[in-house]
């Protein structure tokens, strides 16, 4: 499991363990990482590996049945670029997995990944998928929609800002369509894909049970929280300028990749396999919010 200490990856690890897999988490800093599930579990192993380094990747793959790559990057920093992470490293892992005789590879990408996109982030996601398939023909691609869950960077941020701002600035006119998906549902999907008998390559697009416009989503979240904010449209050109400023002023939590993603619909295609094929009933964002907001914590 590469990316096994992240928001999604740590949950994928737990669901793989629930499906009776033994899991090896490969990370640059395997000791003392937060969120590592059940460190005393004998079926859980952590090893040091850098996805940018061919030798350490090859070493981590010795004796492995399957690989999940959930490594991702939303903000470029120095040598860590969208190309180096989503294309070069994904290709390196797929190549080494093929050489090691690994039977299964699941590459976590995202709905909207497009090698022809003018957006660097979206384009590198698409090129990464192509690179993985070129090195490991049987790879399975998993494309989640925007993911929500406890302590996420999406829903938690929106809810916090809705509570703080009586006037809420929207991306554009709020018409972009989204299909938010629960992090535990995505993690369970990856585990079931790894466990399923079918071995042919496939693409799974994982969207939640409801498609919203961005404005509808904001109103649904505000309603669950008992809020009634005034929503105002803000042109994407303004958001782009703010995102560029955040690259100079790191205190601003906005990235250009976020702005670019908010300009395209991220909705699962009915032509692609999804949760139905895996027998998973998704948790809605309203259901999650009701549980979260009613918790004493």
Backbone torsions as a table, in degrees:
resi	resn	phi	psi	omega
1	UNK	NA	111.2	174.2
2	UNK	-98.5	134.0	-173.0
3	UNK	83.4	21.5	-174.3
4	UNK	-78.6	-1.4	177.3
5	UNK	-105.2	2.4	-177.1
6	UNK	-86.8	-177.7	-177.6
7	UNK	-57.1	-50.4	177.9
8	UNK	-83.0	-43.8	-173.3
9	UNK	-58.8	-40.8	-179.4
10	UNK	-63.7	-31.8	177.8
11	UNK	-76.5	-35.8	174.7
12	UNK	-59.7	-42.4	177.9
13	UNK	-56.3	-48.3	-178.1
14	UNK	-62.5	-40.2	179.8
15	UNK	-70.7	-34.4	174.6
16	UNK	-63.1	-41.2	176.3
17	UNK	-62.1	-40.1	178.0
18	UNK	-62.4	-27.8	177.8
19	UNK	-90.6	17.5	174.7
20	UNK	69.4	20.4	171.8
21	UNK	-80.4	149.1	163.0
22	UNK	-89.0	136.1	-171.3
23	UNK	-122.2	133.5	174.1
24	UNK	-112.5	114.0	178.1
25	UNK	-89.3	121.0	179.0
26	UNK	-103.5	118.7	179.6
27	UNK	-149.7	162.5	-178.8
28	UNK	-70.0	-27.3	-179.1
29	UNK	-131.3	80.8	-171.5
30	UNK	-72.1	-18.1	-175.6
31	UNK	-99.0	132.8	172.2
32	UNK	74.5	19.4	179.4
33	UNK	-78.9	136.3	179.1
34	UNK	-66.1	149.4	175.0
35	UNK	82.6	3.9	179.6
36	UNK	-71.7	120.6	-173.4
37	UNK	-77.1	137.2	171.6
38	UNK	43.8	64.8	-176.7
39	UNK	-60.9	-18.5	179.3
40	UNK	-90.4	-1.0	-178.6
41	UNK	-68.8	123.4	-178.9
42	UNK	-66.3	-16.0	178.3
43	UNK	-91.5	6.1	-179.7
44	UNK	-116.5	125.7	-179.4
45	UNK	-129.6	140.0	174.9
46	UNK	-115.3	131.3	179.7
47	UNK	-129.5	153.2	178.7
48	UNK	-83.0	126.3	177.9
49	UNK	-158.7	142.5	177.6
50	UNK	-114.9	117.9	-175.9
51	UNK	-63.0	-15.0	176.3
52	UNK	-84.9	-6.9	-175.0
53	UNK	-115.4	117.9	-174.1
54	UNK	-60.9	-43.1	-176.9
55	UNK	-64.7	-44.4	-178.4
56	UNK	-69.4	-32.8	175.4
57	UNK	-64.4	-47.1	179.8
58	UNK	-59.4	-41.4	179.8
59	UNK	-64.5	-39.8	-178.8
60	UNK	-67.7	-21.9	-175.1
61	UNK	-92.7	-0.5	-178.4
62	UNK	-63.2	125.1	176.4
63	UNK	74.2	18.8	-175.2
64	UNK	-94.7	140.3	175.8
65	UNK	-81.8	-47.6	-175.7
66	UNK	-143.3	159.8	-178.6
67	UNK	-130.2	138.3	169.8
68	UNK	-117.0	128.7	175.6
69	UNK	-110.4	105.9	178.5
70	UNK	-115.4	22.6	178.1
71	UNK	-74.4	132.1	-179.5
72	UNK	-146.4	164.8	-178.4
73	UNK	-144.4	131.7	-179.8
74	UNK	-113.4	-15.1	178.5
75	UNK	-138.6	124.4	-178.6
76	UNK	-75.5	137.1	178.1
77	UNK	-141.6	111.9	177.5
78	UNK	56.3	-126.1	-179.0
79	UNK	-72.4	-13.2	177.9
80	UNK	-82.8	95.4	-179.0
81	UNK	-115.6	165.2	176.8
82	UNK	-58.5	-38.3	-179.9
83	UNK	-68.0	-44.0	-176.6
84	UNK	-66.3	-34.3	-177.3
85	UNK	-88.0	-52.0	-171.8
86	UNK	-83.7	-19.5	-179.8
87	UNK	-113.0	-64.8	-175.3
88	UNK	-60.3	-50.1	-177.3
89	UNK	-69.1	-38.0	176.9
90	UNK	-63.6	-41.5	176.7
91	UNK	-63.6	-43.6	-179.5
92	UNK	-59.7	-45.9	-179.4
93	UNK	-65.2	-43.3	179.6
94	UNK	-63.5	-41.5	178.6
95	UNK	-62.7	-46.9	-179.0
96	UNK	-68.5	-34.1	176.0
97	UNK	-63.9	-41.4	177.6
98	UNK	-63.6	-44.7	-179.7
99	UNK	-63.6	-33.9	-177.3
100	UNK	-82.0	-3.5	-179.5
101	UNK	75.9	22.8	176.5
102	UNK	-61.8	136.8	-174.9
103	UNK	-83.6	-31.6	-175.8
104	UNK	-136.5	141.0	176.0
105	UNK	-135.5	124.7	175.1
106	UNK	-112.7	119.3	178.3
107	UNK	-104.0	116.9	178.5
108	UNK	-85.8	119.8	-179.1
109	UNK	-119.2	-126.3	178.4
110	UNK	-169.8	147.3	174.9
111	UNK	-59.7	134.3	-178.6
112	UNK	100.1	-10.5	178.1
113	UNK	-54.0	129.3	-171.7
114	UNK	-153.8	112.6	-177.9
115	UNK	-66.3	-11.8	179.8
116	UNK	-103.1	5.6	-176.2
117	UNK	-71.6	144.2	173.4
118	UNK	-71.3	-17.9	177.9
119	UNK	-77.5	126.7	-179.4
120	UNK	-59.6	-44.7	-178.1
121	UNK	-61.6	-50.6	-177.4
122	UNK	-66.7	-39.0	179.1
123	UNK	-64.6	-42.6	-179.8
124	UNK	-66.7	-33.1	174.2
125	UNK	-61.1	-45.4	179.1
126	UNK	-66.0	-43.7	178.4
127	UNK	-65.0	-33.0	177.3
128	UNK	-63.0	-42.4	176.7
129	UNK	-59.1	-45.4	179.9
130	UNK	-62.7	-41.2	-179.3
131	UNK	-64.0	-40.5	179.7
132	UNK	-65.2	-46.1	-179.3
133	UNK	-65.5	-32.2	179.7
134	UNK	-67.3	-32.8	-178.2
135	UNK	-93.2	-27.8	-176.2
136	UNK	-137.9	90.1	-169.9
137	UNK	-59.6	-28.2	-177.3
138	UNK	-91.5	11.8	-177.5
139	UNK	-63.0	144.8	174.5
140	UNK	-101.8	130.8	179.1
141	UNK	-100.4	129.7	177.3
142	UNK	-116.0	120.3	-177.7
143	UNK	-117.4	96.4	175.3
144	UNK	-78.6	154.7	166.0
145	UNK	-76.7	-172.3	178.7
146	UNK	-60.4	132.6	-170.9
147	UNK	-100.2	136.7	174.4
148	UNK	-122.6	159.0	179.0
149	UNK	169.1	-179.9	-179.4
150	UNK	-57.0	131.0	176.3
151	UNK	59.6	34.3	178.4
152	UNK	-80.8	177.9	178.7
153	UNK	-99.8	2.1	-175.9
154	UNK	-108.9	-74.7	-176.0
155	UNK	-64.7	-42.9	-178.6
156	UNK	-61.0	-38.7	179.4
157	UNK	-67.7	-45.1	178.6
158	UNK	-59.6	-47.1	-177.8
159	UNK	-62.7	-41.7	179.2
160	UNK	-62.2	-43.9	-178.6
161	UNK	-69.9	-37.3	177.1
162	UNK	-60.9	-35.7	179.5
163	UNK	-73.8	-28.9	-175.1
164	UNK	-91.7	-28.3	-171.4
165	UNK	-113.0	113.6	175.7
166	UNK	-67.0	-25.6	174.7
167	UNK	-116.1	117.4	-172.2
168	UNK	-106.8	122.1	179.5
169	UNK	-80.3	127.7	-179.8
170	UNK	-95.1	154.3	169.2
171	UNK	-70.6	117.4	-179.3
172	UNK	58.1	-139.3	179.9
173	UNK	-95.4	10.1	176.2
174	UNK	76.9	21.4	-174.8
175	UNK	-97.6	-11.2	178.7
176	UNK	-59.4	137.1	-177.1
177	UNK	-94.5	135.2	179.2
178	UNK	-130.0	157.8	179.7
179	UNK	-137.2	68.5	-171.5
180	UNK	-56.4	141.6	-174.8
181	UNK	-127.2	141.2	-176.8
182	UNK	-74.8	134.0	-174.5
183	UNK	-59.1	-37.1	-179.3
184	UNK	-68.6	-32.7	177.2
185	UNK	-66.7	-41.1	178.2
186	UNK	-64.5	-43.8	-179.9
187	UNK	-62.1	-41.8	178.1
188	UNK	-65.5	-37.2	177.9
189	UNK	-61.1	-45.5	179.4
190	UNK	-61.2	-42.9	179.7
191	UNK	-63.1	-40.9	-179.9
192	UNK	-70.2	-34.9	176.0
193	UNK	-62.7	-42.2	179.9
194	UNK	-66.5	-30.5	-175.7
195	UNK	-91.9	-15.3	-172.9
196	UNK	-69.5	154.2	-176.1
197	UNK	-72.1	-32.9	-177.3
198	UNK	-63.7	139.9	-176.4
199	UNK	-120.4	-3.6	-179.1
200	UNK	-70.9	151.1	179.5
201	UNK	-62.0	147.9	-178.3
202	UNK	-151.7	162.9	173.4
203	UNK	-122.9	124.6	177.0
204	UNK	-112.1	125.3	173.2
205	UNK	-107.3	121.1	-170.6
206	UNK	-112.7	101.8	176.4
207	UNK	-116.1	155.4	179.2
208	UNK	-69.0	-179.0	-174.6
209	UNK	-73.6	-12.7	-175.0
210	UNK	-133.1	137.4	172.9
211	UNK	-99.6	128.1	-179.9
212	UNK	-120.8	152.7	157.4
213	UNK	-75.8	160.9	-179.0
214	UNK	-59.5	-39.9	178.4
215	UNK	-63.5	-44.3	178.8
216	UNK	-59.9	-39.5	179.9
217	UNK	-64.3	-45.2	178.7
218	UNK	-59.8	-41.9	-179.4
219	UNK	-68.0	-36.3	178.8
220	UNK	-66.4	-41.7	178.3
221	UNK	-65.8	-45.3	-179.8
222	UNK	-61.6	-40.7	-179.6
223	UNK	-61.2	-45.1	-179.5
224	UNK	-63.7	-30.5	-179.0
225	UNK	-90.4	0.8	-180.0
226	UNK	71.5	33.8	-177.8
227	UNK	-115.0	157.7	178.0
228	UNK	-139.0	69.7	-176.9
229	UNK	-75.5	158.1	171.0
230	UNK	-89.9	118.3	-177.8
231	UNK	-95.4	125.9	179.9
232	UNK	-122.6	138.1	178.5
233	UNK	-73.6	140.8	176.0
234	UNK	-129.1	124.2	-176.6
235	UNK	-56.9	147.8	-179.7
236	UNK	-63.3	-27.4	177.8
237	UNK	-60.6	-36.5	178.4
238	UNK	-68.8	-43.8	178.3
239	UNK	-62.0	-39.8	179.5
240	UNK	-62.4	-42.3	178.5
241	UNK	-63.5	-40.2	178.2
242	UNK	-65.5	-39.3	179.3
243	UNK	-65.1	-39.4	178.2
244	UNK	-65.9	-37.2	177.7
245	UNK	-65.7	-33.6	-179.3
246	UNK	-67.0	-20.5	176.0
247	UNK	-71.7	-24.4	177.6
248	UNK	-93.2	-36.3	-179.9
249	UNK	-110.4	91.1	-172.0
250	UNK	-63.0	-9.1	178.4
251	UNK	-70.0	-19.8	179.3
252	UNK	-82.6	124.8	-173.3
253	UNK	-85.9	25.9	-175.7
254	UNK	-107.8	138.4	178.0
255	UNK	-122.6	156.5	177.5
256	UNK	-64.3	-34.0	179.0
257	UNK	-62.6	-37.0	176.9
258	UNK	-63.9	-44.2	-179.8
259	UNK	-63.4	-41.9	-179.6
260	UNK	-65.4	-40.9	178.8
261	UNK	-65.5	-32.9	-179.2
262	UNK	-74.4	-2.6	177.9
263	UNK	-98.7	-3.4	177.6
264	UNK	-124.4	150.3	175.4
265	UNK	-71.9	131.4	176.8
266	UNK	-116.5	78.5	-175.5
267	UNK	-125.5	136.6	-177.9
268	UNK	-65.6	145.6	179.7
269	UNK	-86.1	135.1	177.1
270	UNK	-65.9	-14.1	178.9
271	UNK	-82.7	-10.8	-178.1
272	UNK	-101.1	152.4	172.6
273	UNK	-65.0	154.7	-178.8
274	UNK	-154.6	-149.5	-177.4
275	UNK	-63.1	-34.8	-177.3
276	UNK	-59.3	-41.4	-179.8
277	UNK	-66.9	-19.9	-179.1
278	UNK	-101.6	-0.8	178.1
279	UNK	69.3	35.3	-177.6
280	UNK	-112.7	125.5	174.2
281	UNK	-91.6	119.2	-172.4
282	UNK	-76.8	151.3	172.9
283	UNK	-88.9	130.3	179.5
284	UNK	-80.4	160.8	179.3
285	UNK	-67.2	-32.2	177.4
286	UNK	-66.9	-42.3	179.3
287	UNK	-63.5	-43.5	178.9
288	UNK	-62.1	-43.4	-179.7
289	UNK	-64.6	-39.9	178.7
290	UNK	-60.3	-43.8	179.5
291	UNK	-66.6	-43.7	-176.8
292	UNK	-66.9	-44.6	-176.2
293	UNK	-73.3	-20.7	178.4
294	UNK	-91.2	-6.2	179.7
295	UNK	-72.2	139.4	177.1
296	UNK	-58.8	-25.7	179.7
297	UNK	-71.9	NA	NA
